[in-house]
Amino acid sequence: MPDVSEREFLFSLHRLADKRRLDVAQYNALRDQIKLTEYDLQRLRDPLQLHLPAEYLDTLRRSSS
């Protein structure tokens, strides 16, 4: 069922993009950039995902206390 809804969304997107002269390639590029930025923000919020050494994490914890 997810494949059907995704196909319907893409069909609607392209139909409306043609009507409103939206550049679909630019839209996709912006969506990719948003995903990258959200991933970077998530990594910044969780230092453990950066695979930092334990000693460095200890110094961060001590400095914030």
N, CA, C and O atoms as a Maestro MAE file, in Angstrom:
{
 s_m_m2io_version
 :::
 2.0.0
}

f_m_ct {
 s_m_title
 :::
 protein
 m_atom[260] {
  # First column is atom index #
  i_m_mmod_type
  r_m_x_coord
  r_m_y_coord
  r_m_z_coord
  i_m_residue_number
  s_m_chain_name
  s_m_pdb_residue_name
  s_m_pdb_atom_name
  i_m_atomic_number
  :::
  1 25 0.802 -1.203 0.000 1 A "MET " " N  " 7
  2 3 0.000 0.000 0.000 1 A "MET " " CA " 6
  3 2 0.851 1.276 0.000 1 A "MET " " C  " 6
  4 15 0.457 2.261 -0.625 1 A "MET " " O  " 8
  5 25 2.010 1.291 0.684 2 A "PRO " " N  " 7
  6 3 2.832 2.514 0.642 2 A "PRO " " CA " 6
  7 2 3.290 2.861 -0.779 2 A "PRO " " C  " 6
  8 15 3.415 4.036 -1.122 2 A "PRO " " O  " 8
  9 25 3.540 1.840 -1.599 3 A "ASP " " N  " 7
  10 3 3.975 2.110 -2.974 3 A "ASP " " CA " 6
  11 2 2.886 2.822 -3.762 3 A "ASP " " C  " 6
  12 15 3.172 3.712 -4.563 3 A "ASP " " O  " 8
  13 25 1.648 2.433 -3.535 4 A "VAL " " N  " 7
  14 3 0.525 3.053 -4.243 4 A "VAL " " CA " 6
  15 2 0.374 4.512 -3.824 4 A "VAL " " C  " 6
  16 15 0.183 5.388 -4.668 4 A "VAL " " O  " 8
  17 25 0.458 4.770 -2.525 5 A "SER " " N  " 7
  18 3 0.305 6.159 -2.069 5 A "SER " " CA " 6
  19 2 1.478 7.025 -2.536 5 A "SER " " C  " 6
  20 15 1.292 8.197 -2.864 5 A "SER " " O  " 8
  21 25 2.684 6.452 -2.567 6 A "GLU " " N  " 7
  22 3 3.840 7.215 -3.049 6 A "GLU " " CA " 6
  23 2 3.693 7.534 -4.535 6 A "GLU " " C  " 6
  24 15 4.005 8.641 -4.976 6 A "GLU " " O  " 8
  25 25 3.216 6.557 -5.298 7 A "ARG " " N  " 7
  26 3 3.010 6.789 -6.727 7 A "ARG " " CA " 6
  27 2 1.937 7.852 -6.964 7 A "ARG " " C  " 6
  28 15 2.081 8.704 -7.840 7 A "ARG " " O  " 8
  29 25 0.880 7.796 -6.188 8 A "GLU " " N  " 7
  30 3 -0.196 8.793 -6.311 8 A "GLU " " CA " 6
  31 2 0.327 10.189 -5.948 8 A "GLU " " C  " 6
  32 15 -0.011 11.173 -6.606 8 A "GLU " " O  " 8
  33 25 1.152 10.267 -4.897 9 A "PHE " " N  " 7
  34 3 1.740 11.557 -4.503 9 A "PHE " " CA " 6
  35 2 2.615 12.109 -5.630 9 A "PHE " " C  " 6
  36 15 2.522 13.287 -5.976 9 A "PHE " " O  " 8
  37 25 3.462 11.250 -6.197 10 A "LEU " " N  " 7
  38 3 4.349 11.712 -7.266 10 A "LEU " " CA " 6
  39 2 3.555 12.143 -8.497 10 A "LEU " " C  " 6
  40 15 3.899 13.129 -9.149 10 A "LEU " " O  " 8
  41 25 2.498 11.408 -8.809 11 A "PHE " " N  " 7
  42 3 1.650 11.786 -9.938 11 A "PHE " " CA " 6
  43 2 1.041 13.162 -9.701 11 A "PHE " " C  " 6
  44 15 1.049 14.014 -10.589 11 A "PHE " " O  " 8
  45 25 0.512 13.375 -8.499 12 A "SER " " N  " 7
  46 3 -0.096 14.678 -8.174 12 A "SER " " CA " 6
  47 2 0.949 15.783 -8.189 12 A "SER " " C  " 6
  48 15 0.701 16.880 -8.690 12 A "SER " " O  " 8
  49 25 2.121 15.484 -7.636 13 A "LEU " " N  " 7
  50 3 3.196 16.482 -7.596 13 A "LEU " " CA " 6
  51 2 3.566 16.932 -9.004 13 A "LEU " " C  " 6
  52 15 3.661 18.130 -9.270 13 A "LEU " " O  " 8
  53 25 3.773 15.983 -9.899 14 A "HIS " " N  " 7
  54 3 4.179 16.344 -11.258 14 A "HIS " " CA " 6
  55 2 3.058 17.073 -12.007 14 A "HIS " " C  " 6
  56 15 3.316 17.993 -12.783 14 A "HIS " " O  " 8
  57 25 1.837 16.661 -11.769 15 A "ARG " " N  " 7
  58 3 0.704 17.327 -12.430 15 A "ARG " " CA " 6
  59 2 0.602 18.781 -11.965 15 A "ARG " " C  " 6
  60 15 0.457 19.695 -12.777 15 A "ARG " " O  " 8
  61 25 0.680 18.982 -10.648 16 A "LEU " " N  " 7
  62 3 0.599 20.351 -10.123 16 A "LEU " " CA " 6
  63 2 1.847 21.160 -10.461 16 A "LEU " " C  " 6
  64 15 1.769 22.372 -10.663 16 A "LEU " " O  " 8
  65 25 2.989 20.496 -10.522 17 A "ALA " " N  " 7
  66 3 4.225 21.199 -10.883 17 A "ALA " " CA " 6
  67 2 4.129 21.751 -12.296 17 A "ALA " " C  " 6
  68 15 4.583 22.862 -12.568 17 A "ALA " " O  " 8
  69 25 3.540 20.978 -13.187 18 A "ASP " " N  " 7
  70 3 3.370 21.473 -14.554 18 A "ASP " " CA " 6
  71 2 2.424 22.666 -14.585 18 A "ASP " " C  " 6
  72 15 2.662 23.635 -15.305 18 A "ASP " " O  " 8
  73 25 1.359 22.595 -13.809 19 A "LYS " " N  " 7
  74 3 0.394 23.700 -13.777 19 A "LYS " " CA " 6
  75 2 1.019 24.980 -13.238 19 A "LYS " " C  " 6
  76 15 0.803 26.067 -13.774 19 A "LYS " " O  " 8
  77 25 1.788 24.833 -12.181 20 A "ARG " " N  " 7
  78 3 2.331 26.012 -11.486 20 A "ARG " " CA " 6
  79 2 3.775 26.324 -11.867 20 A "ARG " " C  " 6
  80 15 4.408 27.202 -11.281 20 A "ARG " " O  " 8
  81 25 4.282 25.598 -12.848 21 A "ARG " " N  " 7
  82 3 5.643 25.811 -13.363 21 A "ARG " " CA " 6
  83 2 6.709 25.678 -12.278 21 A "ARG " " C  " 6
  84 15 7.626 26.492 -12.173 21 A "ARG " " O  " 8
  85 25 6.560 24.646 -11.492 22 A "LEU " " N  " 7
  86 3 7.537 24.334 -10.446 22 A "LEU " " CA " 6
  87 2 8.633 23.466 -11.048 22 A "LEU " " C  " 6
  88 15 8.352 22.502 -11.761 22 A "LEU " " O  " 8
  89 25 9.870 23.810 -10.760 23 A "ASP " " N  " 7
  90 3 11.005 23.023 -11.238 23 A "ASP " " CA " 6
  91 2 11.189 21.825 -10.295 23 A "ASP " " C  " 6
  92 15 11.668 21.978 -9.172 23 A "ASP " " O  " 8
  93 25 10.806 20.645 -10.761 24 A "VAL " " N  " 7
  94 3 10.840 19.446 -9.928 24 A "VAL " " CA " 6
  95 2 12.276 19.078 -9.553 24 A "VAL " " C  " 6
  96 15 12.518 18.602 -8.444 24 A "VAL " " O  " 8
  97 25 13.205 19.287 -10.437 25 A "ALA " " N  " 7
  98 3 14.611 18.983 -10.135 25 A "ALA " " CA " 6
  99 2 15.114 19.869 -9.001 25 A "ALA " " C  " 6
  100 15 15.816 19.395 -8.107 25 A "ALA " " O  " 8
  101 25 14.765 21.137 -9.030 26 A "GLN " " N  " 7
  102 3 15.163 22.046 -7.959 26 A "GLN " " CA " 6
  103 2 14.466 21.670 -6.651 26 A "GLN " " C  " 6
  104 15 15.072 21.725 -5.581 26 A "GLN " " O  " 8
  105 25 13.198 21.290 -6.743 27 A "TYR " " N  " 7
  106 3 12.449 20.833 -5.569 27 A "TYR " " CA " 6
  107 2 13.135 19.627 -4.933 27 A "TYR " " C  " 6
  108 15 13.303 19.578 -3.714 27 A "TYR " " O  " 8
  109 25 13.530 18.658 -5.753 28 A "ASN " " N  " 7
  110 3 14.209 17.471 -5.236 28 A "ASN " " CA " 6
  111 2 15.566 17.823 -4.632 28 A "ASN " " C  " 6
  112 15 15.953 17.259 -3.609 28 A "ASN " " O  " 8
  113 25 16.282 18.740 -5.249 29 A "ALA " " N  " 7
  114 3 17.579 19.159 -4.708 29 A "ALA " " CA " 6
  115 2 17.403 19.828 -3.342 29 A "ALA " " C  " 6
  116 15 18.188 19.591 -2.424 29 A "ALA " " O  " 8
  117 25 16.368 20.663 -3.214 30 A "LEU " " N  " 7
  118 3 16.102 21.313 -1.926 30 A "LEU " " CA " 6
  119 2 15.709 20.289 -0.865 30 A "LEU " " C  " 6
  120 15 16.133 20.395 0.286 30 A "LEU " " O  " 8
  121 25 14.904 19.304 -1.242 31 A "ARG " " N  " 7
  122 3 14.524 18.249 -0.295 31 A "ARG " " CA " 6
  123 2 15.752 17.471 0.175 31 A "ARG " " C  " 6
  124 15 15.863 17.140 1.356 31 A "ARG " " O  " 8
  125 25 16.679 17.177 -0.749 32 A "ASP " " N  " 7
  126 3 17.906 16.470 -0.379 32 A "ASP " " CA " 6
  127 2 18.744 17.307 0.580 32 A "ASP " " C  " 6
  128 15 19.306 16.784 1.542 32 A "ASP " " O  " 8
  129 25 18.824 18.602 0.317 33 A "GLN " " N  " 7
  130 3 19.596 19.492 1.184 33 A "GLN " " CA " 6
  131 2 18.973 19.564 2.571 33 A "GLN " " C  " 6
  132 15 19.694 19.595 3.568 33 A "GLN " " O  " 8
  133 25 17.647 19.591 2.650 34 A "ILE " " N  " 7
  134 3 16.961 19.608 3.943 34 A "ILE " " CA " 6
  135 2 17.274 18.334 4.722 34 A "ILE " " C  " 6
  136 15 17.543 18.388 5.922 34 A "ILE " " O  " 8
  137 25 17.241 17.186 4.041 35 A "LYS " " N  " 7
  138 3 17.548 15.919 4.706 35 A "LYS " " CA " 6
  139 2 18.973 15.912 5.243 35 A "LYS " " C  " 6
  140 15 19.215 15.445 6.356 35 A "LYS " " O  " 8
  141 25 19.919 16.428 4.457 36 A "LEU " " N  " 7
  142 3 21.313 16.496 4.912 36 A "LEU " " CA " 6
  143 2 21.457 17.402 6.128 36 A "LEU " " C  " 6
  144 15 22.159 17.064 7.081 36 A "LEU " " O  " 8
  145 25 20.801 18.538 6.093 37 A "THR " " N  " 7
  146 3 20.867 19.481 7.207 37 A "THR " " CA " 6
  147 2 20.249 18.895 8.461 37 A "THR " " C  " 6
  148 15 20.790 19.060 9.555 37 A "THR " " O  " 8
  149 25 19.116 18.209 8.315 38 A "GLU " " N  " 7
  150 3 18.493 17.573 9.472 38 A "GLU " " CA " 6
  151 2 19.384 16.481 10.048 38 A "GLU " " C  " 6
  152 15 19.456 16.317 11.266 38 A "GLU " " O  " 8
  153 25 20.062 15.735 9.184 39 A "TYR " " N  " 7
  154 3 20.991 14.703 9.646 39 A "TYR " " CA " 6
  155 2 22.153 15.338 10.416 39 A "TYR " " C  " 6
  156 15 22.539 14.849 11.477 39 A "TYR " " O  " 8
  157 25 22.703 16.420 9.881 40 A "ASP " " N  " 7
  158 3 23.801 17.106 10.568 40 A "ASP " " CA " 6
  159 2 23.354 17.639 11.930 40 A "ASP " " C  " 6
  160 15 24.095 17.538 12.908 40 A "ASP " " O  " 8
  161 25 22.162 18.198 11.998 41 A "LEU " " N  " 7
  162 3 21.647 18.699 13.273 41 A "LEU " " CA " 6
  163 2 21.463 17.571 14.280 41 A "LEU " " C  " 6
  164 15 21.759 17.726 15.465 41 A "LEU " " O  " 8
  165 25 20.979 16.448 13.800 42 A "GLN " " N  " 7
  166 3 20.804 15.294 14.684 42 A "GLN " " CA " 6
  167 2 22.157 14.827 15.227 42 A "GLN " " C  " 6
  168 15 22.268 14.483 16.403 42 A "GLN " " O  " 8
  169 25 23.173 14.815 14.381 43 A "ARG " " N  " 7
  170 3 24.514 14.413 14.829 43 A "ARG " " CA " 6
  171 2 25.072 15.409 15.840 43 A "ARG " " C  " 6
  172 15 25.730 15.007 16.799 43 A "ARG " " O  " 8
  173 25 24.821 16.695 15.641 44 A "LEU " " N  " 7
  174 3 25.317 17.702 16.572 44 A "LEU " " CA " 6
  175 2 24.635 17.597 17.928 44 A "LEU " " C  " 6
  176 15 25.248 17.864 18.962 44 A "LEU " " O  " 8
  177 25 23.366 17.208 17.919 45 A "ARG " " N  " 7
  178 3 22.630 17.100 19.173 45 A "ARG " " CA " 6
  179 2 23.046 15.877 19.972 45 A "ARG " " C  " 6
  180 15 22.902 15.872 21.195 45 A "ARG " " O  " 8
  181 25 23.553 14.849 19.326 46 A "ASP " " N  " 7
  182 3 23.920 13.616 20.010 46 A "ASP " " CA " 6
  183 2 25.405 13.337 19.803 46 A "ASP " " C  " 6
  184 15 25.782 12.744 18.792 46 A "ASP " " O  " 8
  185 25 26.254 13.755 20.741 47 A "PRO " " N  " 7
  186 3 27.700 13.581 20.568 47 A "PRO " " CA " 6
  187 2 28.129 12.122 20.450 47 A "PRO " " C  " 6
  188 15 29.180 11.846 19.873 47 A "PRO " " O  " 8
  189 25 27.357 11.191 20.974 48 A "LEU " " N  " 7
  190 3 27.747 9.791 20.885 48 A "LEU " " CA " 6
  191 2 27.741 9.303 19.440 48 A "LEU " " C  " 6
  192 15 28.483 8.382 19.100 48 A "LEU " " O  " 8
  193 25 26.928 9.897 18.599 49 A "GLN " " N  " 7
  194 3 26.897 9.484 17.202 49 A "GLN " " CA " 6
  195 2 28.093 10.007 16.422 49 A "GLN " " C  " 6
  196 15 28.348 9.573 15.299 49 A "GLN " " O  " 8
  197 25 28.815 10.925 17.010 50 A "LEU " " N  " 7
  198 3 30.026 11.429 16.361 50 A "LEU " " CA " 6
  199 2 31.200 10.498 16.573 50 A "LEU " " C  " 6
  200 15 32.255 10.675 15.963 50 A "LEU " " O  " 8
  201 25 31.025 9.499 17.439 51 A "HIS " " N  " 7
  202 3 32.076 8.543 17.782 51 A "HIS " " CA " 6
  203 2 33.305 9.253 18.357 51 A "HIS " " C  " 6
  204 15 34.444 8.967 17.988 51 A "HIS " " O  " 8
  205 25 33.035 10.183 19.268 52 A "LEU " " N  " 7
  206 3 34.113 10.896 19.933 52 A "LEU " " CA " 6
  207 2 34.717 10.010 21.018 52 A "LEU " " C  " 6
  208 15 34.025 9.152 21.568 52 A "LEU " " O  " 8
  209 25 35.987 10.203 21.330 53 A "PRO " " N  " 7
  210 3 36.600 9.413 22.399 53 A "PRO " " CA " 6
  211 2 35.932 9.708 23.746 53 A "PRO " " C  " 6
  212 15 35.447 10.815 23.984 53 A "PRO " " O  " 8
  213 25 35.917 8.712 24.608 54 A "ALA " " N  " 7
  214 3 35.264 8.837 25.916 54 A "ALA " " CA " 6
  215 2 35.887 9.970 26.737 54 A "ALA " " C  " 6
  216 15 35.175 10.668 27.459 54 A "ALA " " O  " 8
  217 25 37.196 10.159 26.637 55 A "GLU " " N  " 7
  218 3 37.857 11.222 27.401 55 A "GLU " " CA " 6
  219 2 37.327 12.599 26.997 55 A "GLU " " C  " 6
  220 15 37.116 13.465 27.846 55 A "GLU " " O  " 8
  221 25 37.119 12.788 25.716 56 A "TYR " " N  " 7
  222 3 36.607 14.063 25.231 56 A "TYR " " CA " 6
  223 2 35.190 14.291 25.735 56 A "TYR " " C  " 6
  224 15 34.838 15.407 26.116 56 A "TYR " " O  " 8
  225 25 34.382 13.250 25.741 57 A "LEU " " N  " 7
  226 3 33.011 13.361 26.238 57 A "LEU " " CA " 6
  227 2 33.001 13.692 27.725 57 A "LEU " " C  " 6
  228 15 32.146 14.446 28.188 57 A "LEU " " O  " 8
  229 25 33.957 13.127 28.480 58 A "ASP " " N  " 7
  230 3 34.058 13.435 29.906 58 A "ASP " " CA " 6
  231 2 34.400 14.905 30.109 58 A "ASP " " C  " 6
  232 15 33.841 15.547 30.998 58 A "ASP " " O  " 8
  233 25 35.296 15.443 29.311 59 A "THR " " N  " 7
  234 3 35.653 16.863 29.464 59 A "THR " " CA " 6
  235 2 34.460 17.753 29.117 59 A "THR " " C  " 6
  236 15 34.262 18.793 29.745 59 A "THR " " O  " 8
  237 25 33.671 17.355 28.128 60 A "LEU " " N  " 7
  238 3 32.476 18.123 27.787 60 A "LEU " " CA " 6
  239 2 31.468 18.104 28.941 60 A "LEU " " C  " 6
  240 15 30.853 19.122 29.259 60 A "LEU " " O  " 8
  241 25 31.312 16.951 29.549 61 A "ARG " " N  " 7
  242 3 30.359 16.813 30.637 61 A "ARG " " CA " 6
  243 2 30.825 17.643 31.849 61 A "ARG " " C  " 6
  244 15 30.011 18.300 32.497 61 A "ARG " " O  " 8
  245 25 32.121 17.614 32.149 62 A "ARG " " N  " 7
  246 3 32.645 18.377 33.293 62 A "ARG " " CA " 6
  247 2 32.536 19.871 33.046 62 A "ARG " " C  " 6
  248 15 32.238 20.627 33.971 62 A "ARG " " O  " 8
  249 25 32.769 20.308 31.828 63 A "SER " " N  " 7
  250 3 32.727 21.741 31.544 63 A "SER " " CA " 6
  251 2 31.299 22.284 31.559 63 A "SER " " C  " 6
  252 15 31.092 23.469 31.821 63 A "SER " " O  " 8
  253 25 30.316 21.433 31.281 64 A "SER " " N  " 7
  254 3 28.941 21.913 31.287 64 A "SER " " CA " 6
  255 2 28.343 21.899 32.688 64 A "SER " " C  " 6
  256 15 27.285 22.492 32.900 64 A "SER " " O  " 8
  257 25 28.981 21.246 33.646 65 A "SER " " N  " 7
  258 3 28.458 21.180 35.027 65 A "SER " " CA " 6
  259 2 28.801 22.404 35.823 65 A "SER " " C  " 6
  260 15 28.436 22.501 36.995 65 A "SER " " O  " 8
  :::
 }
 m_bond[259] {
  # First column is bond index #
  i_m_from
  i_m_to
  i_m_order
  :::
  1 1 2 1
  2 2 3 1
  3 3 4 2
  4 3 5 1
  5 5 6 1
  6 6 7 1
  7 7 8 2
  8 7 9 1
  9 9 10 1
  10 10 11 1
  11 11 12 2
  12 11 13 1
  13 13 14 1
  14 14 15 1
  15 15 16 2
  16 15 17 1
  17 17 18 1
  18 18 19 1
  19 19 20 2
  20 19 21 1
  21 21 22 1
  22 22 23 1
  23 23 24 2
  24 23 25 1
  25 25 26 1
  26 26 27 1
  27 27 28 2
  28 27 29 1
  29 29 30 1
  30 30 31 1
  31 31 32 2
  32 31 33 1
  33 33 34 1
  34 34 35 1
  35 35 36 2
  36 35 37 1
  37 37 38 1
  38 38 39 1
  39 39 40 2
  40 39 41 1
  41 41 42 1
  42 42 43 1
  43 43 44 2
  44 43 45 1
  45 45 46 1
  46 46 47 1
  47 47 48 2
  48 47 49 1
  49 49 50 1
  50 50 51 1
  51 51 52 2
  52 51 53 1
  53 53 54 1
  54 54 55 1
  55 55 56 2
  56 55 57 1
  57 57 58 1
  58 58 59 1
  59 59 60 2
  60 59 61 1
  61 61 62 1
  62 62 63 1
  63 63 64 2
  64 63 65 1
  65 65 66 1
  66 66 67 1
  67 67 68 2
  68 67 69 1
  69 69 70 1
  70 70 71 1
  71 71 72 2
  72 71 73 1
  73 73 74 1
  74 74 75 1
  75 75 76 2
  76 75 77 1
  77 77 78 1
  78 78 79 1
  79 79 80 2
  80 79 81 1
  81 81 82 1
  82 82 83 1
  83 83 84 2
  84 83 85 1
  85 85 86 1
  86 86 87 1
  87 87 88 2
  88 87 89 1
  89 89 90 1
  90 90 91 1
  91 91 92 2
  92 91 93 1
  93 93 94 1
  94 94 95 1
  95 95 96 2
  96 95 97 1
  97 97 98 1
  98 98 99 1
  99 99 100 2
  100 99 101 1
  101 101 102 1
  102 102 103 1
  103 103 104 2
  104 103 105 1
  105 105 106 1
  106 106 107 1
  107 107 108 2
  108 107 109 1
  109 109 110 1
  110 110 111 1
  111 111 112 2
  112 111 113 1
  113 113 114 1
  114 114 115 1
  115 115 116 2
  116 115 117 1
  117 117 118 1
  118 118 119 1
  119 119 120 2
  120 119 121 1
  121 121 122 1
  122 122 123 1
  123 123 124 2
  124 123 125 1
  125 125 126 1
  126 126 127 1
  127 127 128 2
  128 127 129 1
  129 129 130 1
  130 130 131 1
  131 131 132 2
  132 131 133 1
  133 133 134 1
  134 134 135 1
  135 135 136 2
  136 135 137 1
  137 137 138 1
  138 138 139 1
  139 139 140 2
  140 139 141 1
  141 141 142 1
  142 142 143 1
  143 143 144 2
  144 143 145 1
  145 145 146 1
  146 146 147 1
  147 147 148 2
  148 147 149 1
  149 149 150 1
  150 150 151 1
  151 151 152 2
  152 151 153 1
  153 153 154 1
  154 154 155 1
  155 155 156 2
  156 155 157 1
  157 157 158 1
  158 158 159 1
  159 159 160 2
  160 159 161 1
  161 161 162 1
  162 162 163 1
  163 163 164 2
  164 163 165 1
  165 165 166 1
  166 166 167 1
  167 167 168 2
  168 167 169 1
  169 169 170 1
  170 170 171 1
  171 171 172 2
  172 171 173 1
  173 173 174 1
  174 174 175 1
  175 175 176 2
  176 175 177 1
  177 177 178 1
  178 178 179 1
  179 179 180 2
  180 179 181 1
  181 181 182 1
  182 182 183 1
  183 183 184 2
  184 183 185 1
  185 185 186 1
  186 186 187 1
  187 187 188 2
  188 187 189 1
  189 189 190 1
  190 190 191 1
  191 191 192 2
  192 191 193 1
  193 193 194 1
  194 194 195 1
  195 195 196 2
  196 195 197 1
  197 197 198 1
  198 198 199 1
  199 199 200 2
  200 199 201 1
  201 201 202 1
  202 202 203 1
  203 203 204 2
  204 203 205 1
  205 205 206 1
  206 206 207 1
  207 207 208 2
  208 207 209 1
  209 209 210 1
  210 210 211 1
  211 211 212 2
  212 211 213 1
  213 213 214 1
  214 214 215 1
  215 215 216 2
  216 215 217 1
  217 217 218 1
  218 218 219 1
  219 219 220 2
  220 219 221 1
  221 221 222 1
  222 222 223 1
  223 223 224 2
  224 223 225 1
  225 225 226 1
  226 226 227 1
  227 227 228 2
  228 227 229 1
  229 229 230 1
  230 230 231 1
  231 231 232 2
  232 231 233 1
  233 233 234 1
  234 234 235 1
  235 235 236 2
  236 235 237 1
  237 237 238 1
  238 238 239 1
  239 239 240 2
  240 239 241 1
  241 241 242 1
  242 242 243 1
  243 243 244 2
  244 243 245 1
  245 245 246 1
  246 246 247 1
  247 247 248 2
  248 247 249 1
  249 249 250 1
  250 250 251 1
  251 251 252 2
  252 251 253 1
  253 253 254 1
  254 254 255 1
  255 255 256 2
  256 255 257 1
  257 257 258 1
  258 258 259 1
  259 259 260 2
  :::
 }
}
